[in-house]
Amino acid sequence: MGQKEKLIAKLKSTPKTFTFADAESLLGYLSFYRSNKGKTSGSRIMFISEKYNTKILLHKPHPRKELLEYQIKLLKEQLEQEGLI
């Protein structure tokens, strides 16, 4: 099982901890690229996929590294709706 499959399996299990780095890696495997929403975006990071014609907005957590539970749930739901996981 490759890293992509491990991250998908982890996300599908609705984990209590899923780091921003995990999310960024997974989205990279799924053909998304990171785009800061401009100079005033702060911690808002947009991930864009031209292949799937979709965008995902995440707030980069700080100082912790883990996404909050609602962020994990939203990420999982959006990727499922797009048929990517």
N, C-alpha and C positions, 0 to 999 in steps of 0.2 A: 504494500500500500504506500503510495507516494504522499508527499507533504500535502498536496492539494486535497486528496481524498481524506487524509487525517483531519484537516481543517474543516472540511464539509461535514464529516461525521461528528466532529466536536460541536459545531454550530447546530446541527440537526438535533443533538441531544439536549438542547437548551441549557447550556452550562451556566453555572453561577459566575464563573470567571472566563472572560474572553478578552484578550488584550487588544488594544488599538493596533499593535503590530501584527497580531493574528488576523484581524479584519483587513488590514492593508495588504498583507500577503495573499489572503484568499481572494480579495478583489483583483489583485494583480494577476493571479492565476486565471481569473474569469474575464480577462481582457479589459479591465478598468484601469484608468490612469488617474493619478492624483492631481487635483487642480485647486489651489488655494483660491477662495472666492474673492480675491482682490486684496489690496493693501489693508483694508479695514475688516477683513474677515475674522480676525482673532483666531479662535480655535475651531472655527467652522471649516471643514475640509470637504470639498466636493469630489466624488469619484465619478468619472465619466466613462461610459463605454459607447464608442461609436459603432462597434460590432453589433451590440444589442439595442442601440439607440435609447439608452436610459441613463439616469443620474441617481446617485445615492449621496445624501448629505449626512455626514457624521460630525459630531463635536469631539475634538480630540481631548481626552480627559487629562487633567493636570491638577495636582501633582501626581496622582495615581496613574497607573498604566492600564488598568482594567476598565472596560466599558461598563456602564451601569446596566442593570437588568433590562430596563425598558429599551435601551439602545440595542442590546443583543436581540431582543424579541423583534424589534422593528427591522433590523438588518436581516434576520432570518425570514421574516414575513415577506419583505420586499424581494429577496432572492428567490423565494418559493413562487411568488406571483409571477416573476419573470421567467420561471421555469429553469433557473440556473442551478438549483440544488434540489 
